[in-house]
Amino acid sequence: MAVYDPPAQDSGTFAHIQWGTTMAPIYGKITGWGAYAPGHIVTNHDLERTLDTSDEWIVQRTGIRERRIAGAQETTSTMAVKAGSSALAKANLPATDLDLILVATSSPDHFTPPVSSQVQAALGASNVPALTIVTGCTGFVYALVVAYQFIATGAYSNILVVGVELLSRFLNWQDRSMCVLFGDAAGAVVVQATDQPCGLKGFVLGSDGSQSQHIIMPAGGSARPFSADVLAEGSHYLQMNGREVFKFATRVVGPASGQALQHAGMGIEDVDWIIPHQANLRIIQAAAREMGLPLDRFVVNIDRYANTSAASIPLALAENLDYRRIKPADTLLLVSFGAGMTWAAAVVQMQPGAE
Ligand code: UT7
């Protein structure tokens, strides 16, 4: 485990504020990636047997054909550990050498303890700081941006970033408007400090809490603690105003992408792949139209996994790196939106010079 020793401070100044100006820039390279999706596949046709729904409706409205559902023995932390272990193995980095673990999720094993600490213990990363980031579907992009800040300041050199979601345990399986939309999965990357210019080139993060009612678990928190009434109403389940979220998503994806590119000093032509949050194929198609790009510049896997929230982008990234569709030298635009309401876009140049 690398322990961070802050440099000696001049009186009256904060050492970390000086780092950016006095040190050579430190970049962050994605050296490892991994994904995990449970083996149990539930198709739209399977759902037709228990719900008043159809494969045709689901495919036309969302692009989803099937989703993965976690087994009874699986939890959010066990899925995160599988994806995280693969990413560490690919990076050839022992968990004990990590400086920080970030886990993005809205479906933790428990409210307390933080799931990030459970992941840290299960990975055997003794005493490594661990932080859970809860920004809904944007969680992985938020976490990745946070990781790059720690790298850029020189505070940490080896960071594991996981996006994981087990939303099937928070859905009402009698509510056809919700349960057909989501799936369970995890994805992870290892970001390591390097002096090679690469990594996070530009980003934008945003939040508009005034619209937070559009994606909500109304009960089970401090505003409305769990009770027999809550159970009878089912207000502990995830609820969403799909039409409002759809409008919000189509409003933010284009501008957030444009702002992140502008921040990076790049144009869309400099980007090899756009990896959007996989919530609805129609939202991705609308983004492609708005950006004037063919759909084949976008990574799409919603047909096989449905909406896996904070896991959707790292799952798509890891899977396409494994298939070598995305090359380790590529430049990526990651763009997401979700509960909060939040949005996040990041331009990431992976490993220049890599094959
Ligand atoms: O990751 C978090 C972000 N989430 C999102 O981005 C989701 C964004 N929203 C959406 O993707 C879409 O709004 C949905 C896919 C959720 C819904 O599509 P929609 O075209 O907005 O449908 P709708 O909610 O307006 O419902 C249209 C009809 C309704 O029937 P009536 O009232 O017109 O008779 C629904 O009851 O479709 C009905 N419906 C269904 N029918 C068959 C709703 N769910 C289903 C279903 N099967 N599963």
Residues whose N, C-alpha, C, O or C-beta is under 5 A from the ligand:
A	BS01	UT7	D52 T53 S54 W57 R61 T62 C137 R176 S177 V180 G242 R243 V245 F246 A249 A279 N280 N307 F337 G338
